[in-house]
Structures are given as structure tokens and as C-alpha cells.
């Protein structure tokens, strides 16, 4: 069974840093591109970042570029999101998500999410 | 960047109703479109990819159609467990999502 379990969320002050982790199991992690998708309270879905299967290629939404860094440790089956310079509008549930591995970028497995709250 | 627009943003429907949700892309995306269902407090669930291909385990009452810029998600006979928020996503490169359509009980 595919499982994605996020951790590392919490309350942080504006300007602070936080590192999210996502432990993957039930599939061959190093075969899949992975994403972080966030959802602000009561709002829609926004893709924050993507990393290819070996970690050599990354892409970021403009809203987080230069502040967030996505990475992965394939030996530990773990995806990361290092967040710095956090702003109030970064407050959201952050989901770890797997690419379906088809010809497109549909997303077939999602973690339960971890809440990041940026507030003074 | 490709912008995705859904309509309506919310709707009321009854069990047994046929429900149609539309999604428009700001530029042509062929059939690079997916649909998701999200229930309160839960992560989204993939329903359809490639505009019309049903993800495994998804009931056949869900269907998708369209190509280019205009797409629809249809629920042929709404069931109690279908009351949720539905999102479209363009799947041609870095993902972007529509704003969501909330289907509520009439």
C-alpha cells in the first residue's frame, strides 16, 4: 500500500524557517517525481514545487522561489521541503504528492498533509 | 503560466441528480487535464486523468470530456458520498489548479 506521511509542520514566526519531511513507503520511491502542494485555510490547491526522481531537477512556484528548497533522499525514501523567509501567506496545509508516472503530471497519491502556521 | 477557471464555484444538487462542472484553460492543453475530489479535512483524490480516463477504483458514474480549452466533469447520478469540492488541474508541465467547485446538498 502506498503511504506518504508528512511531518514537521507547526507554528513559526514571520521570517522564520521550517523543514517538512515526507516518508514514503509501498512503492519504489526513486522511480517517481514528487511534489509539494499547499492549501491555505478555506482556499484552493497550489503546487509549490516538484523534484524529479533522482533529485537533479527541481521547479518552484514564483511565490516561493528563492525561499523554499525541495530535496529528496532516495536511500531513506524521504522527500523534504526546506522553507525559509516564511510569510503569513505561506500559512497552509502542505501535502506531499506522488506523480502518477504517466505521460502527464496528474497526481495519484497524496499524504494527509501537515499544517504550517506563520504568525507572530 | 496556464490559468484554470472552474464554474460554478458552488452549486446545490440532490441525490440522483446529474451534475456537470466546467473547467476552462487560458490556453489550449489538448487533453492534459485531471479532476480531483476533496472531502472536508481530507487530501484530494484523483478521479480522472487525460481528460476522460477514469482512475482505478473510481465509480463509473464519474466521467470527463473535452479538449483544447474547455472541459467538463459529469456525475451521472449524484450519491450522498459525492458531496465534496472538485478541482480541475492542467497536467501539461508544472501543475496548476482551478479554484474548485463545491457541490452541496439541496
Interface residues (C-beta under 8 A of the other chain):
Chain A: X35 X37 X44 X45 X46 X47 X50 X59 X61 X95 X100 X102 X104 X105 X106 X107 X108 X110 X111 X112 X113
Chain B: X32 X34 X36 X42 X43 X44 X45 X46 X49 X50 X55 X87 X89 X91 X92 X93 X94 X95 X96 X97 X98 X99 X100
